[in-house]
Amino acid sequence: MKTHALAPLCTAIMLALAGCATSQNPAQTAPPASSDASQASPAHDKAEKEPVVEESRAVYTPPPPPPSQPVSRGESLAAIDVMAKRAPASMSLPAPAPSAQGYVIMQMPMAGDIDRENYTHFKDNGLQQVAEQPVSTFGLDVDTGAYTNVRRMLASGNLPPADAVRAEEFINYFDYGYAPPSTRDDPFSVTTELAPEPWNTKRELLMVGIQGYRVPGAEVPPANLVFLVDTSGSMDEPDKLPLLKASLKQLVPRLRPQDHVSLVTYAGEAGVALESTPGNQHAKILAAIDALGAGGSTNGGAGIDMAYAQAKQGFIKGGVNRIILATDGDFNVGTTGIEALKTRITEERKGGVALSTLGFGQGNYNDAMAVQLADTGNGNHHYIDSLAEARKVLVDEMSSTMMIIAKDVKIQVEFNPAVVKEYRLIGYEKRALAREDFNNDAVDAGEIGAGANVTALYEVTLANAGGARVDPLRYGPARPEANDKTGHGELAFLRIRYKAPDGNTSKLIERPLPASVAAAPSERLRFAASVAAFADALRGGKYIDGWDYAKIAALANGARGSDDMGYRAGFVQMVRSAGGLSATAQGGGTDGNEATVSR
């Protein structure tokens, strides 16, 4: 055999390795902003056009292959061995396949294998010393998209990237049975609980639960809904447009004569698939949904403009006026800058039209874009991983998804330094506010839907409890005496600000929180704690003192309580699945009951 016959093989191998360097493991986190769109190769033209959401991707451009040189077969195989040893693990090369002649042939990756999921990077809330920073301020958030998105990843056999895990969205996926307010005069009730932390009884967990007023069906105002549907080529996959269409069909039977629905589509160009139509014209609406098809690029900016035009045309004064953007987030033509889109959405929000987002699909899912647009639009973000989840969001929880009962809801907790030494807010990193923002009605915050419940958890270390993570300052100020008349017997002081859905001036709720600690956490606090621990475990397990997935699953399983829809049972299975995947990743067994959190 002539030695130069291996030259084309070596060239193919070099191209295969270079191509793999541009691909990523499933659901990779976007790196911090750097220079780099200009480095993209022509082979990734569509990726070049993708929006950059606060971060950008560095795209590796492989050098041209060296000219063919006569080499021996032994030299070629030695070179392959050296390159394989130097290749980073993240390259995930396809398995080599022997040819009929016995040569090792590396298969070239397909274009669809290049994973471009995008998540905004964030750091966990840090531990705060009450003597130095006694006040915690944040806006509420009712999104749940992170939970179902991670559920999709685990179901497909992948552990999620840390930035895909947002603890508050895991916690708020579940209903904790808070007592609702009896009248609409009080848009929500507040429930609090203080009890020992399951993974370290020297610390406590403080639960602050808010339950929105449940508006009776007969009192739900008419809705003007505009579904802005991504019909670009990237949506032509079973878990995208086909699932989206099936999801919308579940909502149609619930529509009333006083409701109006329109469909706007966008691909290379935007168009109106269904003009504003009374909700009781079910056959017409279903036919328009059935006619949706995917193809072309993604001119999301033009679609948003047309959707707002439809929303204005069908605007209902005193009603629910909302755009629901359903997409994989793959904007690549037209107005794609996130700040330009947010500016446009902010302007329309002031006119009474809210915007929510529904995420679909995988591989190119742009979570960062979907979350930011919903936050800006006074809406919520959900990820639809199944038809059952679509029914939960669009049918079972329709009122909380669509109808706002309080907007710009902010929470501020001032901890008593005579009682509390340290605290840490679990989650809500993307909703953090400066202390002065609490009283500033010009600062946007989160919304609460009708019947929605929202939960915040604080990890609290009491003075002299022995659970502090940080040593006291040698030369710091002396701790206030516990018998100080101001706040005697109080753990903290809770303040909540909110506006009516059509109001511009906030109202204030204030109440002290007693320092009395329950002997044991209630069922709902145990379950919420298990969800918070699971989120922390998936992000590396920094704050759960070595607890493993088995202990988290056991805690959740013992606090399932009434679980008619099976959501809590499903959570327990998620934890066990993560345990098995984690054990496998560490080279251990596949039994989730023996998997540890550290990764």
C-alpha positions as CSV (number, residue, x, y, z in Angstrom):
1,M,0.0,0.0,0.0
2,K,1.3,3.5,-0.9
3,T,2.1,5.6,2.2
4,H,0.6,8.8,0.7
5,A,-2.8,7.1,0.7
6,L,-3.1,7.9,4.4
7,A,-2.8,11.7,3.8
8,P,-6.5,12.2,3.1
9,L,-7.3,10.2,6.2
10,C,-5.1,12.4,8.4
11,T,-6.7,15.5,6.9
12,A,-10.2,14.1,7.7
13,I,-9.1,13.3,11.2
14,M,-7.8,16.9,11.7
15,L,-11.0,18.4,10.4
16,A,-13.1,16.0,12.6
17,L,-11.2,17.1,15.7
18,A,-11.4,20.8,14.8
19,G,-15.1,20.5,14.2
20,C,-15.6,18.9,17.5
21,A,-13.8,21.8,19.2
22,T,-16.6,24.0,18.1
23,S,-19.3,21.8,19.5
24,Q,-20.3,21.6,23.1
25,N,-21.7,19.2,25.6
26,P,-25.5,19.3,25.8
27,A,-26.9,22.5,27.5
28,Q,-23.6,24.4,28.0
29,T,-23.6,27.6,29.9
30,A,-22.7,30.8,27.9
31,P,-19.3,32.2,29.0
32,P,-18.9,35.8,30.2
33,A,-18.8,38.4,27.5
34,S,-15.7,38.4,25.4
35,S,-14.8,39.3,21.8
36,D,-15.7,36.7,19.5
37,A,-18.5,36.8,17.0
38,S,-16.0,38.0,14.4
39,Q,-14.1,34.7,14.8
40,A,-16.9,32.5,13.6
41,S,-16.3,30.4,10.6
42,P,-18.5,30.4,7.5
43,A,-19.6,26.9,8.4
44,H,-21.5,28.4,11.3
45,D,-23.2,31.2,9.5
46,K,-26.5,30.7,11.4
47,A,-24.7,30.6,14.8
48,E,-23.1,34.0,13.8
49,K,-26.5,35.5,13.5
50,E,-27.7,34.4,16.9
51,P,-28.4,37.1,19.5
52,V,-25.9,37.7,22.2
53,V,-27.6,37.9,25.6
54,E,-25.2,39.6,28.0
55,E,-22.6,37.1,27.1
56,S,-21.0,36.0,23.9
57,R,-19.6,32.7,22.7
58,A,-16.0,32.3,21.5
59,V,-16.2,30.3,18.3
60,Y,-13.0,28.4,17.5
61,T,-11.9,28.7,13.9
62,P,-9.7,25.7,12.9
63,P,-6.5,26.4,11.0
64,P,-6.3,25.1,7.4
65,P,-5.1,21.5,7.2
66,P,-1.4,21.0,6.5
67,P,-0.4,20.0,3.0
68,S,-0.4,16.2,2.4
69,Q,2.9,14.6,3.2
70,P,3.9,11.0,2.6
71,V,3.9,9.3,5.9
72,S,3.9,5.7,7.1
73,R,0.9,4.1,8.5
74,G,2.7,3.7,11.9
75,E,3.4,7.5,12.0
76,S,-0.2,8.2,11.2
77,L,-1.6,6.0,13.9
78,A,1.0,7.4,16.4
79,A,-0.2,11.0,15.6
80,I,-3.8,10.0,16.1
81,D,-2.9,8.6,19.5
82,V,-1.1,11.8,20.6
83,M,-4.0,14.0,19.4
84,A,-6.5,11.9,21.3
85,K,-4.5,12.2,24.5
86,R,-4.3,15.9,24.2
87,A,-7.9,16.4,23.3
88,P,-10.0,18.1,26.1
89,A,-12.8,16.0,27.6
90,S,-15.3,18.6,26.4
91,M,-14.7,17.7,22.8
92,S,-16.8,14.5,23.2
93,L,-15.5,12.8,20.1
94,P,-17.7,10.3,18.3
95,A,-16.6,6.7,18.7
96,P,-14.1,5.6,16.0
97,A,-15.4,3.2,13.4
98,P,-13.1,0.6,11.7
99,S,-13.3,0.6,7.9
100,A,-13.3,-2.5,5.7
101,Q,-9.6,-2.1,5.3
102,G,-9.1,-2.0,9.1
103,Y,-8.2,1.7,9.3
104,V,-9.6,3.8,12.2
105,I,-12.0,6.4,10.7
106,M,-13.2,9.3,12.9
107,Q,-16.8,10.2,11.9
108,M,-17.4,13.9,11.2
109,P,-20.0,15.5,13.6
110,M,-23.2,16.6,12.0
111,A,-24.2,20.3,12.0
112,G,-27.1,19.5,14.3
113,D,-24.8,18.2,17.0
114,I,-23.5,21.7,17.7
115,D,-25.2,22.7,20.9
116,R,-26.0,26.4,21.4
117,E,-28.1,26.6,24.5
118,N,-27.7,29.9,26.2
119,Y,-27.9,30.6,30.0
120,T,-27.0,33.8,31.9
121,H,-24.2,33.2,34.3
122,F,-24.8,34.1,38.0
123,K,-23.3,33.5,41.4
124,D,-25.2,32.2,44.4
125,N,-26.3,34.8,47.0
126,G,-23.5,34.9,49.5
127,L,-23.6,34.7,53.3
128,Q,-24.4,38.1,55.0
129,Q,-23.3,39.2,58.4
130,V,-26.2,40.9,60.1
131,A,-23.9,43.3,61.9
132,E,-22.6,44.5,58.5
133,Q,-25.6,44.0,56.2
134,P,-28.9,43.6,58.1
135,V,-31.3,44.3,55.2
136,S,-32.1,42.0,52.3
137,T,-34.2,43.4,49.4
138,F,-35.4,41.6,46.3
139,G,-38.4,41.5,43.8
140,L,-40.7,38.5,43.7
141,D,-40.6,36.0,40.8
142,V,-43.2,33.5,39.7
143,D,-41.2,31.9,36.9
144,T,-40.9,28.1,36.8
145,G,-39.0,27.5,33.6
146,A,-35.7,26.5,35.1
147,Y,-37.3,23.5,36.9
148,T,-39.0,22.0,33.9
149,N,-36.0,22.7,31.7
150,V,-33.7,20.8,34.1
151,R,-36.3,18.0,34.3
152,R,-36.0,17.7,30.5
153,M,-32.2,17.4,30.8
154,L,-32.3,14.8,33.5
155,A,-34.9,12.8,31.5
156,S,-32.5,12.7,28.5
157,G,-29.6,11.5,30.7
158,N,-27.7,14.7,31.2
159,L,-26.9,16.7,34.4
160,P,-27.6,20.4,33.8
161,P,-25.1,23.2,33.7
162,A,-25.1,25.1,36.9
163,D,-26.4,28.3,35.3
164,A,-29.6,26.5,34.2
165,V,-30.5,25.9,37.8
166,R,-32.3,28.8,39.5
167,A,-33.4,27.8,43.0
168,E,-36.4,30.1,43.3
169,E,-37.9,28.6,40.1
170,F,-37.5,25.1,41.5
171,I,-39.2,26.1,44.8
172,N,-42.0,28.1,43.2
173,Y,-43.0,25.2,40.9
174,F,-44.9,23.7,43.8
175,D,-48.0,24.7,45.8
176,Y,-47.4,24.8,49.5
177,G,-51.0,25.2,50.6
178,Y,-50.8,28.7,52.1
179,A,-54.2,30.1,53.3
180,P,-55.5,32.6,50.7
181,P,-56.9,36.0,51.5
182,S,-60.7,36.0,51.9
183,T,-61.4,39.1,49.8
184,R,-59.9,40.8,46.8
185,D,-59.2,43.9,49.0
186,D,-56.1,42.1,50.1
187,P,-54.5,40.7,46.9
188,F,-52.4,38.2,48.8
189,S,-51.7,36.7,52.3
190,V,-48.4,36.2,54.0
191,T,-47.4,33.1,55.9
192,T,-44.0,32.7,57.7
193,E,-42.3,29.8,59.5
194,L,-39.0,29.4,61.4
195,A,-37.7,25.9,62.0
196,P,-34.4,23.9,62.2
197,E,-32.6,23.4,58.9
198,P,-32.6,19.7,57.9
199,W,-28.9,19.4,56.9
200,N,-27.6,21.4,59.9
201,T,-29.8,21.8,63.0
202,K,-27.5,24.5,64.3
203,R,-29.1,26.8,61.7
204,E,-32.7,27.6,60.9
205,L,-34.8,28.1,57.7
206,L,-37.1,31.0,57.5
207,M,-40.0,30.6,55.0
208,V,-41.9,33.6,53.7
209,G,-44.9,32.4,51.7
210,I,-47.2,34.6,49.7
211,Q,-50.6,33.3,48.4
212,G,-52.4,35.3,45.8
213,Y,-56.2,35.8,45.9
214,R,-58.0,33.2,43.9
215,V,-60.4,35.0,41.6
216,P,-63.6,33.0,41.0
217,G,-64.1,32.0,37.4
218,A,-67.1,34.2,37.0
219,E,-65.1,37.2,38.0
220,V,-62.1,36.7,35.6
221,P,-62.1,39.6,33.2
222,P,-62.1,39.1,29.5
223,A,-58.8,38.3,27.9
224,N,-57.1,39.7,24.8
225,L,-54.4,37.1,24.1
226,V,-51.9,37.3,21.2
227,F,-49.9,34.1,20.7
228,L,-46.6,35.1,19.0
229,V,-45.4,31.8,17.5
230,D,-41.9,31.0,16.3
231,T,-42.3,29.1,13.0
232,S,-38.7,29.3,11.9
233,G,-36.8,26.3,10.6
234,S,-35.2,25.7,14.1
235,M,-38.7,24.9,15.4
236,D,-39.2,21.9,13.0
237,E,-38.6,19.3,15.7
238,P,-41.1,17.1,17.6
239,D,-40.4,18.9,21.0
240,K,-40.9,22.3,19.4
241,L,-43.6,23.4,17.0
242,P,-45.6,20.1,17.1
243,L,-45.6,20.2,20.9
244,L,-46.4,23.9,20.8
245,K,-49.5,23.4,18.6
246,A,-50.7,20.6,20.8
247,S,-50.3,22.8,23.8
248,L,-52.3,25.7,22.3
249,K,-55.1,23.3,21.4
250,Q,-55.6,22.4,25.1
251,L,-56.3,26.0,25.9
252,V,-59.0,26.5,23.2
253,P,-61.9,24.8,25.0
254,R,-61.4,27.1,27.9
255,L,-61.8,30.3,25.9
256,R,-65.1,32.2,26.4
257,P,-67.1,34.5,24.0
258,Q,-65.7,37.6,25.7
259,D,-62.1,36.5,25.2
260,H,-60.2,37.3,22.0
261,V,-57.3,35.4,20.5
262,S,-54.9,36.2,17.6
263,L,-52.0,34.3,16.2
264,V,-48.9,36.0,14.9
265,T,-46.1,34.0,13.4
266,Y,-42.5,34.9,12.6
267,A,-39.7,33.2,10.6
268,G,-37.9,35.1,7.9
269,E,-40.9,37.4,7.9
270,A,-43.7,38.0,10.3
271,G,-47.3,37.5,9.5
272,V,-50.8,37.3,11.1
273,A,-52.1,33.7,11.0
274,L,-55.3,34.6,12.8
275,E,-56.8,38.0,13.3
276,S,-58.4,38.8,16.7
277,T,-61.1,36.2,17.0
278,P,-63.8,35.7,19.7
279,G,-62.8,32.9,22.0
280,N,-65.9,30.8,21.3
281,Q,-65.0,30.3,17.7
282,H,-63.1,27.2,18.6
283,A,-63.1,25.6,15.1
284,K,-61.6,28.7,13.5
285,I,-58.9,29.0,16.1
286,L,-58.1,25.3,15.9
287,A,-57.8,25.4,12.2
288,A,-55.4,28.3,12.4
289,I,-53.2,26.4,14.9
290,D,-53.3,23.3,12.6
291,A,-52.0,25.3,9.7
292,L,-48.8,26.5,11.4
293,G,-45.7,25.1,9.8
294,A,-41.9,25.7,10.3
295,G,-39.4,27.0,7.9
296,G,-36.9,29.9,7.4
297,S,-34.8,32.1,9.6
298,T,-36.0,33.8,12.8
299,N,-37.0,37.5,12.6
300,G,-38.2,37.8,16.1
301,G,-38.0,41.5,16.3
302,A,-40.5,41.9,13.4
303,G,-42.8,39.3,15.1
304,I,-42.9,41.3,18.3
305,D,-43.7,44.5,16.5
306,M,-46.6,42.8,14.7
307,A,-47.8,41.1,17.9
308,Y,-48.0,44.4,19.7
309,A,-50.0,45.9,16.8
310,Q,-52.5,43.0,17.2
311,A,-52.6,43.5,21.0
312,K,-53.4,47.2,20.5
313,Q,-56.1,46.4,17.9
314,G,-57.9,44.1,20.3
315,F,-57.1,45.9,23.5
316,I,-59.7,45.4,26.3
317,K,-59.8,48.1,28.9
318,G,-59.9,46.6,32.3
319,G,-59.2,43.2,30.8
320,V,-56.2,40.9,30.5
321,N,-54.0,42.1,27.6
322,R,-51.1,39.8,27.1
323,I,-48.7,38.5,24.4
324,I,-47.4,34.9,24.9
325,L,-44.2,34.4,23.0
326,A,-43.7,30.7,22.2
327,T,-40.2,30.0,21.0
328,D,-36.9,28.2,21.3
329,G,-35.4,31.7,21.6
330,D,-33.5,31.4,18.4
331,F,-33.5,35.0,17.2
332,N,-31.1,35.5,14.3
333,V,-32.6,38.1,11.9
334,G,-33.8,41.7,12.4
335,T,-33.8,43.4,15.8
336,T,-31.8,40.9,17.8
337,G,-30.1,43.1,20.4
338,I,-31.5,42.2,23.8
339,E,-31.4,45.8,25.0
340,A,-33.3,47.0,21.9
341,L,-36.0,44.3,22.5
342,K,-36.2,45.1,26.2
343,T,-36.7,48.8,25.4
344,R,-39.5,48.0,23.0
345,I,-41.2,45.7,25.5
346,T,-40.8,48.2,28.3
347,E,-42.6,50.9,26.3
348,E,-45.5,48.6,25.5
349,R,-45.7,47.4,29.1
350,K,-46.5,50.9,30.2
351,G,-49.5,50.9,27.9
352,G,-51.0,47.9,29.6
353,V,-49.8,45.0,27.4
354,A,-47.8,42.3,29.3
355,L,-45.5,39.7,27.7
356,S,-44.9,36.2,28.8
357,T,-42.6,33.5,27.3
358,L,-43.0,29.8,26.7
359,G,-39.8,27.9,26.0
360,F,-39.6,24.8,23.8
361,G,-37.0,22.4,22.6
362,Q,-33.3,21.7,23.1
363,G,-30.0,22.1,21.4
364,N,-30.3,25.8,20.6
365,Y,-32.6,26.8,23.5
366,N,-32.0,30.4,24.4
367,D,-33.1,30.5,28.1
368,A,-31.3,33.8,28.7
369,M,-33.3,35.6,26.1
370,A,-36.7,34.1,27.1
371,V,-36.2,34.9,30.8
372,Q,-35.2,38.5,30.3
373,L,-38.0,39.3,27.9
374,A,-40.6,37.9,30.3
375,D,-39.1,39.8,33.2
376,T,-39.1,43.0,31.2
377,G,-42.7,42.5,30.0
378,N,-44.3,42.1,33.4
379,G,-44.8,38.5,32.5
380,N,-43.7,35.0,33.5
381,H,-41.5,32.4,31.9
382,H,-42.3,28.7,31.6
383,Y,-40.6,25.9,29.8
384,I,-42.8,23.3,28.2
385,D,-41.2,19.9,28.2
386,S,-44.4,17.8,27.7
387,L,-48.1,18.1,27.0
388,A,-48.8,17.6,30.7
389,E,-46.8,20.6,31.5
390,A,-48.6,22.6,28.8
391,R,-51.9,21.7,30.4
392,K,-50.6,22.7,33.9
393,V,-49.5,26.2,32.6
394,L,-52.2,27.0,30.1
395,V,-55.2,25.3,31.6
396,D,-54.9,24.3,35.2
397,E,-53.1,27.5,36.2
398,M,-54.4,29.7,33.5
399,S,-55.5,32.5,35.9
400,S,-52.1,32.8,37.6
401,T,-50.3,32.6,34.2
402,M,-52.4,35.2,32.5
403,M,-54.0,37.5,35.2
404,I,-52.0,39.9,37.4
405,I,-53.4,40.8,40.8
406,A,-50.4,42.7,42.1
407,K,-47.4,44.1,40.2
408,D,-43.9,45.4,41.2
409,V,-44.0,43.3,44.3
410,K,-40.9,43.8,46.5
411,I,-39.8,42.2,49.7
412,Q,-37.4,43.6,52.3
413,V,-36.4,41.8,55.4
414,E,-34.4,43.6,58.2
415,F,-32.8,41.1,60.5
416,N,-32.4,41.8,64.2
417,P,-28.6,41.8,65.0
418,A,-29.4,41.0,68.7
419,V,-30.9,37.7,67.5
420,V,-29.5,36.8,64.1
421,K,-25.8,36.5,63.3
422,E,-25.9,35.4,59.7
423,Y,-28.4,34.9,56.9
424,R,-28.5,33.9,53.2
425,L,-31.3,34.3,50.8
426,I,-31.8,31.1,48.7
427,G,-32.3,32.1,45.0
428,Y,-33.7,35.3,43.5
429,E,-30.2,36.3,42.3
430,K,-31.7,37.8,39.1
431,R,-34.2,39.8,41.2
432,A,-31.8,41.4,43.7
433,L,-32.5,45.0,44.5
434,A,-30.6,47.8,46.2
435,R,-31.9,48.8,49.6
436,E,-33.0,52.2,48.3
437,D,-35.0,50.5,45.4
438,F,-37.6,49.3,47.9
439,N,-39.2,52.7,48.3
440,N,-38.6,53.8,44.7
441,D,-41.8,53.1,42.7
442,A,-39.9,53.7,39.5
443,V,-38.0,50.5,40.0
444,D,-39.6,47.5,38.3
445,A,-40.1,44.2,40.2
446,G,-42.1,41.0,39.9
447,E,-45.8,40.3,39.5
448,I,-48.2,37.9,41.2
449,G,-50.9,36.2,39.3
450,A,-54.3,35.3,40.5
451,G,-54.1,32.3,42.8
452,A,-50.3,32.0,42.5
453,N,-48.2,31.3,45.5
454,V,-44.6,32.5,45.9
455,T,-42.0,31.3,48.4
456,A,-38.7,32.7,49.7
457,L,-36.4,30.8,51.9
458,Y,-33.6,32.3,54.1
459,E,-31.0,30.3,55.8
460,V,-30.5,31.9,59.2
461,T,-27.9,31.4,61.9
462,L,-29.0,32.6,65.3
463,A,-26.6,34.4,67.7
464,N,-24.8,31.9,70.0
465,A,-26.2,28.9,68.1
466,G,-22.9,27.6,67.0
467,G,-23.7,27.3,63.4
468,A,-22.0,30.4,62.0
469,R,-19.9,29.9,58.9
470,V,-17.8,33.1,59.4
471,D,-15.6,33.9,62.4
472,P,-16.5,37.1,64.3
473,L,-14.4,40.2,63.9
474,R,-11.8,40.7,66.6
475,Y,-12.2,44.5,66.5
476,G,-15.8,44.7,65.3
477,P,-18.6,46.5,67.1
478,A,-20.1,44.6,70.1
479,R,-23.3,42.7,69.4
480,P,-26.4,44.5,70.6
481,E,-27.9,43.1,73.8
482,A,-30.7,40.6,73.4
483,N,-32.9,42.5,75.8
484,D,-32.8,45.7,73.7
485,K,-36.3,47.1,73.9
486,T,-36.3,47.8,70.2
487,G,-37.3,44.5,68.5
488,H,-37.2,42.5,71.7
489,G,-38.2,38.9,70.8
490,E,-38.2,39.7,67.1
491,L,-36.2,37.7,64.5
492,A,-36.7,40.3,61.8
493,F,-39.0,42.9,60.4
494,L,-40.8,42.1,57.1
495,R,-41.9,44.8,54.6
496,I,-43.7,44.2,51.3
497,R,-44.5,46.8,48.7
498,Y,-46.8,46.2,45.7
499,K,-49.0,48.1,43.2
500,A,-52.4,47.4,42.0
501,P,-52.4,46.0,38.4
502,D,-53.4,49.4,37.0
503,G,-51.7,51.5,39.7
504,N,-48.6,53.6,39.8
505,T,-48.2,54.1,43.5
506,S,-47.2,51.3,45.8
507,K,-48.8,50.1,49.0
508,L,-46.9,48.9,52.1
509,I,-47.4,45.9,54.3
510,E,-45.3,45.6,57.5
511,R,-45.1,43.0,60.2
512,P,-42.5,41.8,62.8
513,L,-41.4,38.2,62.6
514,P,-41.2,36.4,66.0
515,A,-37.9,34.8,67.0
516,S,-39.6,31.6,68.2
517,V,-38.3,28.5,66.5
518,A,-40.6,25.5,65.9
519,A,-39.4,22.2,67.3
520,A,-39.5,20.7,63.8
521,P,-40.2,22.0,60.3
522,S,-43.7,21.5,58.9
523,E,-44.4,19.3,56.0
524,R,-44.4,22.1,53.5
525,L,-41.1,23.6,54.9
526,R,-39.5,20.1,54.7
527,F,-40.5,19.8,51.1
528,A,-39.5,23.3,50.2
529,A,-36.1,22.6,51.9
530,S,-35.6,19.4,49.9
531,V,-36.3,21.4,46.7
532,A,-33.8,24.1,47.7
533,A,-31.2,21.5,48.6
534,F,-31.7,19.8,45.3
535,A,-31.0,23.0,43.4
536,D,-27.9,23.6,45.5
537,A,-26.7,20.1,44.8
538,L,-27.0,20.6,41.1
539,R,-25.0,23.8,41.4
540,G,-22.2,22.0,43.3
541,G,-23.5,21.5,46.8
542,K,-21.8,24.5,48.4
543,Y,-24.4,25.2,51.1
544,I,-25.9,21.9,52.1
545,D,-23.0,20.6,54.3
546,G,-22.3,17.4,52.4
547,W,-25.9,16.2,52.0
548,D,-26.2,13.7,49.2
549,Y,-29.0,13.0,46.7
550,A,-30.2,10.1,48.8
551,K,-30.9,12.3,51.8
552,I,-32.5,14.9,49.7
553,A,-34.8,12.3,48.1
554,A,-35.7,10.8,51.5
555,L,-36.6,14.3,52.9
556,A,-38.8,15.0,49.9
557,N,-40.4,11.6,49.9
558,G,-41.3,12.0,53.6
559,A,-43.0,15.4,52.9
560,R,-45.0,14.6,49.8
561,G,-48.3,15.0,51.6
562,S,-51.3,15.3,49.4
563,D,-50.0,15.0,45.9
564,D,-53.0,14.4,43.6
565,M,-51.2,15.5,40.4
566,G,-48.1,13.6,41.2
567,Y,-45.8,16.6,41.0
568,R,-44.0,15.9,44.3
569,A,-43.6,12.2,43.4
570,G,-42.1,13.3,40.1
571,F,-39.6,15.5,42.0
572,V,-38.4,12.6,44.1
573,Q,-37.7,10.6,40.9
574,M,-35.8,13.6,39.5
575,V,-33.6,13.7,42.5
576,R,-32.9,9.9,42.2
577,S,-32.2,10.3,38.5
578,A,-29.7,13.1,39.3
579,G,-28.1,10.9,41.9
580,G,-27.6,8.1,39.4
581,L,-26.2,10.4,36.7
582,S,-23.9,12.0,39.3
583,A,-22.6,8.6,40.5
584,T,-22.0,7.6,36.9
585,A,-20.1,10.8,36.1
586,Q,-17.8,10.2,39.1
587,G,-17.1,6.7,38.0
588,G,-19.3,5.1,40.7
589,G,-22.4,3.0,40.5
590,T,-25.7,4.0,39.1
591,D,-27.7,3.8,42.3
592,G,-29.0,7.3,43.1
593,N,-29.2,6.3,46.8
594,E,-25.4,6.2,47.0
595,A,-24.6,9.3,44.9
596,T,-23.0,12.2,46.5
597,V,-23.5,15.9,45.7
598,S,-19.9,17.0,45.2
599,R,-18.8,17.2,41.5
